[in-house]
């Protein structure tokens, strides 16, 4: 009798586990993937990308920003002025093809 009762409990656990597993798989299969907006802006000459770095100085945050065209390799480096907070073009710029 005890073995029969044990097998019934095992069967019940297996049935519940299988139902949960199948239900979870069915739910995941019906979820549509989310697509983020393309982070690049396309213009007539190529794709424009941007990267920035935050620098802490005297308790204030300042940014250095690099913007480049992925097809031509041209770029501009900007920095945030410590005196008035405006963005200015850096005096040192990358060459148009920095890897070649």
N, C-alpha and C positions, 0 to 999 in steps of 0.2 A: 503494500500500500504506500509506503513512504517513497519508493522509487517512482511510482506512478504520479504522485503529487509533485515530486521534484521535477519530473519530465514535463508536467503541465506548466509549472512555473517557468522552466527554461523556454518552453515553446512560447509562452506569453511574452517573455522578455525579448525573444528573437522577433516575434511578430511586431511588437511596439518599436524595436530598434529598426527593423526593416521599413516600417511605415514612416518613421522620422527621416531615415536616410533617403527614401524614395521621394518624400515630400520636399525635402531640402533640395535635392537634385532637380526636381521639377520646377521649384521656385527659381533657382539659379538659372536654369535654362530659359526661363521666360523673361528674364530681366534684359532690357535693351542696354547695350553699352553706351556710356556717355562719352561724347566727343567734345573736347575743349576747343575753343576758338583758336584759329591759327595765330600764334603769337608774333608772327612776322608780318610786316606790311610790304606788299608787292607794289613796286612802281615800274615805270617803263624801262628802267635800266637794271633791275634786279631786286633782290630781297634785302631789306634793311634790318639789321639786328642791333641790339643794344645791351650793354652790360654795365653795371655800376658797382662801385665799392664805397662803403661808408667809412670815413676816417674820423676818429674822435680826437679833438684837440682842445685843450683848455676847457673841458666839460661840454663842448659843443660838437654837433655832428656836421660833417662836410662830405660832399660827394665828389667822386671822380667818375666820369661817364665816358665810355667808349662806344661810338656808333659807327657801324661799318656796313658796306655793301658786300654781300657774300659772293656776288658774281665778279665784280671788278676788283675787289680787295681794297678799295679806297676807304679811309676811315678818318674820323675826327675825334680828338680827345678834348673833353670839356672838364673844367673843375669849378667848384663853388668857391667864390672869393671869400676870404676870411674877413675882409673889411666891411662889405655891404651885402654878402649873401647871394649876389647875382652869379650867373654862370658865364664863364669866359673860356675862350679857346686856349688850350694849353700851348706853351711855347715849343714843347717837344712833341712831334707827331710821328706816327709810324710811317714807313715808306709804303707806297701803293701796293707792293707785293712783298710783305715782310718775310715770307718763307722761301722766296726764290732769289 
